């Protein structure tokens, strides 16, 4: 459609709207049945029995950009199988580059859908929203104080693993894509480790454009209930208090009220404590660590909403719910843009000033739900419990009748792990995969110009164990940490990560071992847990005898170990290893974390003088 045709189409929509009854929902502002065929999505044309294939989505995006001067079609890059990752930029000021968007003074909102490609509600909702903004112009006001980035399909390879057997408990569309990428990795577990090419390109977009708000559109799994719309939002203390308070006090109360007024049933994404008895309480899902979209936005001090429409509701109802969440949120962002802009500016400044720490001087790494609950009425679906011959146990089945259950909602958090952030981290230059991840995440760093000897904090690992199976393609270790002070020599080229930057929390979550999605927890440093040198018995046994003869304290400790540890006493190898570990031949770097923490402010000042930026 050319520009003249688009103008005619806008006039046509105005005429049609004049004769249309006011809809009970704010969905689209027009009746999709009255749209010209070329501007109806496949979902609309099929009464929400089908969703579009990848090529149709790309074509729709291209036509949107061709029809309006306020849009540009581009891509993030290409997927593992070579498909383009589509991106539509919407801007009334034609701010189609990161630099122009920043100069426009408008808020920047990123909408992403189909990170799990079978969960395609957000794709159809965001395409309809873009059409209504750009072509029908019924939502054109949403660009007054906002620039919009729309990623209709994030997981494009999974999307094209298209078929009817995608999500067994999802009520439409008839065919859809697959949950994971072509390399069988879940993109919504990849935000920190960034193993997929798709996530690496997303991070480059995130760093270049610096969005102020993130939508991540999903569809639930799980139980049946009356709610058609579930959500999770950036309200936890992984995020700066300024943005968390803005979400809690400004956005969410208004958003939830407007969605309820539209006829939606809305609730925090729930996880029943006992699926067979809801009266025992429901837990608000989360908090999400940074491997997930909203957890990652939180450590970037950016507000976000995880939209979870209910999988068992009809597809059209779910698409409308997703659309309404985006419209209401964008309306509120346009109404008070300065308030969010001020919260983000304060968050960035505070994170840099405090090195990511809270007011108590500690940076939060991990949280969990508390046992503090509050009474709620949960709008459930009547369920029965029966004995199953298949499972040999009780199973839940739903009767379809709405029922309200008085129960308890557990949605409070407590800090489970935190750390005093260092002045800077130091990373030996040979750990290139780790340094590359820092670059992808937009973390500032520099390299030492010459060797330095510094007093630093280091972590030693104990009780290291590995999971029997990989998780997201990686063999993850578990461990305990011991902190020690050490004088260490750092070679020229050592990477120094200063913590007086706005991405301080991201740096800490990547480099602190106790963070749930740190790079060491994801297996980037697994080689440090491998013993590489060994001693033969005929050499080690005489050495052990000499050590016993020369060190009375060692002899006493060994004999005590023999008396108190039966397993140790009956193991010749363990007994010899006891002496090997205490000999000068033992590898002191085994189980020693290569990343060091610089805590001395004066040393930091001196260090910068010998830096290469």
N, C-alpha and C positions, 0 to 999 in steps of 0.2 A: 504494500500500500504506500503510495507517495504522500507527500505532505498535504496536498490539496484533498486527497481522498480521506486522509485522517481528519482534516477539518470538517469535511462533510459528515463523517462518521460521528464526530463529537456533537454536531447539531442534531443528528438523528437520535442520538442517545438522550439529548435534552428533551426532544419531543416525546420519546417513549416514556421517559421518566414522569413527564407531566400527567400522563394518564395511568400511572401505576400506583396501586395502593402502597402505603408505607409498610415496609417489611417489618416483621417482629424482630428480626435480627438486623444488624448493620451490614450484613453480608453483601458486599459489592456495590450496594446502592442502586443496582439495576437488576432486572430479571435476565439471567443468562440466556434464557430461551429466546429473548428478543434481540440478541446480539447478532451481527453478521457472522456467518459460519466461520470465516477465516480468523475471527477474534474470539472464538470460543475454544477453550481448552478441550482436549479429548475427554477429560472427565466430565465436563459440562455437556459435551455433545452426546455422551453415552449415558447421561443421567447417573454418573458416578459409578458405573460398573467397571470402567477401564481407566487406566492412566496411560500417558504418552510414553512411547519409546524414546531412547536417548536422542536419535536424530530429529524427532519431532520437537523435542524440548529445545535443542540448539536452534532449529529453524524458527521457532516461536520467539526466542530471544533475539535472533538476528532481525526479525521483522519488527519487533518492538523498537530496536535501535534505529532502524530505517524509517520508522513512522514518526519519530519524535526527535526534535533537536535536543531534548533533555535527557537523552540516554546514549550510552555507548556500549557495544558488545565487545568483550575481550575474553581472554582466558587466563587462568592462573599458570598454566603449563600443560603438561600431558601426563597421563596416568601410566602405570606399569605396562599396560597393553597398548599404549600409544593414542588413547583418546584424549581430546582436549577437555579441560575442566572449565565449563562455561561460567562466565561472570558478566552480569549486567550492572552498569554503573548508572544511577539515576541522580540527576542534579539539575535544578532549575537554573543554576548559574553556570552550567556546563563545566563543572569542576571535575574533570575526568582523569586527573593525575593526583597522586598523593600530595604533591606540593600545592596544587590548585585547591584541593579540598581543604588542606590546612589553612590556606590563606583566606578561604571563603568565610571563616568564622562560624560555620555551621557545625552542628553535631554530626558525627559519622556513625551510621548504624550498619552492622554486618548481619545479614540474614543467611543462614546456611541450612540446607535441607539434605536429606538422603545421605547423611554420614553413614547410616544403616540403610542400604539402598532399598530394602523391602518396605521401609517406613516412609512412604512417598507422599503423605498428606501435605507436608510443607512445600514440596515441589509444585503441586497443583495450586495451593493457596498463594504462593509467592508469585507465580506466573499471572494469576488472576489479579493480584494486587498491583503488580507492575503495569498490567494492561489498564487497570482502572485509574492509575496515576497518569500514565503517558498518553493513552489513546482515548479512552472514554472521558478522561479528565474529571471524573467524579471524585477522585481522591487526590487531585493535583495539589491541594493545600498541604498535603503531608510532606512536600518538599520545601516548604517555606523556610524552615529553620533546620532542615535535616538533609544531608546527602546519604544516599542509600546504596549499599553494595549487596547484590543478591546472587547467591550461589545456589541455583535450583537443584543441582546434583553434585554433591561432594565426591561420593564413592561411585565414579562413573563405570568402572569395570564391574563392580558388584551389581550396579543397576542393569547392565546388559546381560547378566546371568538371569535372564528374564524367563518367567514361567509361572504356572499355577501353584507350584509346590515350594512356596517361599517361607511363609509364617503360618503355622498350622492353626493358631488361634486368632488370626486377624480376619476381620469381616470386610473383605474387599480391599483393593480392587481385584478383579478376577486373576490378573497376572501382575507380577511385580518383580523387583530385583532381589538380590541376595544380601545378607547382612554384612559380609566382610569383603575385603579387596581380593584381587586376583592372586595375591600372595598369601591369602587366608589370614590376614591380619585385620583386627578391629580398629578402625580409625579412631573411634572414641575411647581408645586406651593408649593412644600414641602421641598425645600432645607434648609430653616431656621427652621421651626417648626418640621420637621422630624417625622411626625406622622406614616408614613408607615414603615413596616419592611424593604422594599426594599431600601428606602432612608437611613435608619439607617445603612444598610450594605454598601451602596455607600459611606457614610461619613467615615466609618471606612477605606475603601479603599483609599479615598482621603487623609485622614490624614496619613495613613501608607506609602503610595507610594509618596505623594507630587508631583503630575504631574506638568509639566511646561507649558502644553498647553492642552486645551480642545476643542474637536469637539463635537457638539450636533446636530445630524442629524434629520431634520424634513421635513414636507410637509406643504405648505401653506393652509389656507382657503382663502376666500375672492374673489376679483374681477378677471376678465380675462384681460390679457395683453400679450405682446409678450415675456416677460422675462421668461426664464425657470429656472432661479436661482436667488434667493433672499438671502440676508444675513443680519445679525447683528453681530457686533463685539465689543470687550471690548475697547471702545475708550473714555468712559466718565470718569469724575473725581471721581467716586466711586473707580476707580482703581488708583494705584500709577502712577505718570506722566512718570516714566521710562518705564513701560510696555505699557502704553497707547501710548507713543510716538513711541515705537518700532512697535506697530501695525500700527499706522498712517503713519509713515515715511518709514518703511522698508518692512513690510509684505504686506499690503493691496495694494499699488500701483502696485507692481510686480504681485501679485496674480490676481488682476482684469484684468491686461493687458494680462496675459497668458490665462485666461479663455475666454476673448473676442477673442483672437487669435485662440482658439479651436472652435469658432463658437457659444459660449454661449452668451445669452443676460443676463446681470447681473445688479442688482440694489439693493440699500438698501431696506429692507422690507418695502413696502409702505402702507399708510393708507390714501385714498383720503379724503380731507376735505368735498367734496360733491361728492358722487358716481355718481350723474347724470351730473356733469360738472367738468371734470378733470382740466379745466383751472383755477379753484379756488385754485389749489395747492394740493400737496401730502405731508404728514408728514412721516418722517422716524420713523417706529415703535420703541417705547422705550422712554426713557431709562428703561431698565428692572430692577425692584427691586430685592433684593437677594432671593426672593422665586423662581426665575427662574434660570436656569443653568448659563447663561452668567452674570447675576447680582451677583450670588454667586461667580463665578470665579473672578469678578471684586473686591469684597471686600476681596478676598484672594490675590489680586495683581497678578493674573495669566491671561494671554491672552487667549481668546477663540473666537470661531466662531460658531454662530448659522446658520446652513445651512437650507435654506427653499426652496426646489424645488417647482415648480409651479404645483399645484394639477391637473390642467386641461391638462397638457402636457402628452404625452404617457409615460407609466411606464418605458420603456427602456431608453427613453431620460432622465428621471429624475434620474435613477440609474447611468447613465453615468455622469451626471452633478455632483452628489455627489462624485463619484469616482474621477473625475478630480479635484475637490476642495481639496480632501485629498492628492492626489498625488502631485499636485503643491505645497501645503503648506509644505508637508514633504520634498520635494526637496529643498525648500528654507531653511528650518530648518537645513538640512544637509549641505547646502552650507555655512551658517554662524551661526553655533551653539553658538559660543562664544558671539556674540552680544546679543542674547536673554538671555543667561546665566548671562551675566553681568547686564542686565536690571533687571532680577529677583532678583539677589543678592542685587543690589542697592535699589530695592523696599522694600525688606524685612528689610534691615538695616534702611531705612528711616522711614518705618512704626513703627518699634520698637522705634526709637529715638524720633519721634514726637507723639507717641501714636495714630497713625492713622490720624493725622491732616495734612492739607495742610500747605503751607508756612505761611499763615496768622494765623495759630494756631487753626483753626476750622476744625472739621471733618464733611464731607458732609454726610447727611443722606438721602436727597431726592432731586431729580431734576425734571425739566419738560422742554418741548420744548418751545423755544422762538418764537416770531413773526418775527424773522430775517430769511429771505429766500434767496435763490439764484436761478437764472433762469436755467431750464433744459429742455431738450426735452424728454418727457416721451413716450416710445414705447408702445402704447396702442392697444387695439382692438376696432374697430368701435362699438359703442353702440347706441341704440335707447331707448327712454323713451316713454312708452305707459301707458294708463290708464288701471288698472286691475279691472275686475269685482269681482275677488276673494278678493283682499285686500281692495278695495275701494279707492285705491290711485295709484300713479304712480310707475311703476317698471322699472328696467333697463334690457334690453336683448341685447345680443351680436350678431353682424352680421357676425363675423368671419374674416373680412378684416382688415389687419394691418393698423394702422393710427398713425402718430406721433403728439403729442400734446405739444405745447409750454406752459409750466406751471412753477410753483415755488416749489422747494424742501425745506421743513423746517426741518433742521437737526441739529440746534444749541441748546445748553442746557444752562440753568441757574440754580443756586442753589436755592431751595425752602425752605430747612431746613438744619441747621447745628448746631453744638454744640462744645463748648470747652471741649475736653475730660478730664476726671478726672485722677488723679494719679492711682486710683484703684476703683473698684466697690466692695461693700460688700453685700452679699446675706445671709439672715438668713437660717440656715441649714434645716428648715422644708420644704423649697420649693424644694423638691427633684426632681420633674419633670424638673424644670428649671436647676438645677445643672447637671442632667443627660444630658440635651441638650448641656451644655457647654463641657462636656466630649466628646460627640459625635463629636463636631466640633473641637476637638483638642485644645481647649483653656486652657492655663496654669492657674492654681489657686492653692491656699493652704488654709488650715483651721486654724483659730485662736486656739492657745493652751490654752488660758485662756480668761476670759471676758475682754472687753475693753470698755471704754467710749470715744467717739470720736465726734469731731465737723465735721459734714458732710452736704452736700447738699441733699435735699429730694424733691420729686415731690408730689404735691397734685393735684388730678384730680377734674375737675368741668365739669358740663354739660355732664355727662356721658349718652350715649344712646347706645342701642343695635339694631343691624339690625334685621328686622322681620324674616329673614330666615338665616339658617347657610350658611357659605361659607367654602368649603373644610372640612366639618364636624365640624366646630367650630363656636361658636357664638361670633362674633367680636364686641368689643366696639369701639365707637368713644368718644373723650374727648378733653378737653383743659387742659393744664398743668400750674401749678404755681410752681416756684422754690423758696425754702426757705432754710435757714440755720437752723440747729437743732443739739443739743447735744443728742446723742442717745447711749444707752447701747447695746452692741453686745455680745451675749453669746459665750462661747467656742464652737468651731465647725463652727462658721460663715465662709462662703466661701469668700475669698478675691481674686479678679481677677485683677492682675496687668496689666497696660496698656502698659508697656514697653516690648511688645512682638509682634511678626510678625503677629499674628492674632488679633491685637487690633481692626481693623475695624469690624471683625466678632463679637467680644465681644460687641462693641458699637451698632451694628445693632440688636443684640439680646436683649440688655438691655436698650437702650435709647427709651423711650416711643414714641418720635416723628418719629422714624424710621418706614418706612411703613410695615416692616415685623418683628418688635420687638415681643418678646414673650408676652408682655402685649397686644399688638394689635391683637395677635392671640388667646387671651382668656386664657392664662396660669395663669393669676392672677384675673380672674373674681370674685372670692370670696371676694376680698377686696371691691367690689362695693355693697355688700349686707349688709343692716342694720340688726343687729341681736338682738338688745335690743330695747324695746319700753316702753312708759309711758302711764298709764291710765289717762283719763281726770280728774278724781276726785282727783288725786295726782298732776298732772301737772298744773292744773288751779290755785290752791292756791300757788304753787311755783312761777308761773308767776307773780301773784299779788305781792308777796314779792319782787321779782326781780325788778319790776317796782318801788316799794316804796323805794328801797334801792339804785337804780342807775338812776340818773337823765338823764345821757347821753343815757342809754338804752331806757328810756321812750321817749325821744325826737326822737330817731331813729325809734322806733316802730310807733309812731304817724305819722312821715313823710312817712313811708312805707304804712300806711293805706290811707293817702291822695293821694299818687302817684301810687299805684298799686291796681286797682279795683279787679282783680282776687284774689289777696292775701286778700284783705279786706273782701270779701264775703266767704272765705273758713275758717271755724272754725279749721279744722285740720292744715292748713298752719300756722294760727296764733299761735296755740299752739306749733307747731314744731319750730317756730321762737325762742321761749324761751328754748325749749328742747336743741336745738343746741348750745345755749349760756350758758347752765348750766354745772356744773361739771359732770353730769351723761352722757353727750353725749360721744359717742365712738370716741375718737380722732384718731383712726386708720382707720376709715371709709374713703375710697377714698385716703388713704395714700399709696404710692408705697413702698413696703418693701425693694426694692433695693436702696442702698444709694451710693452717689458719694463722695469719699474722694478727697479733692482738695489740702490739705496741704502737701507739700513735707517733712517738718520736721516730721510731724505725721506719714507719710509713712515710713520714716527711722526707727522710733521707733517701728512702728507696726510690721515690719519684724522680730524684735528681739523676739516678742512673737508669732511667727508663727509656725505651724506644717506643714511641707511639705509632 
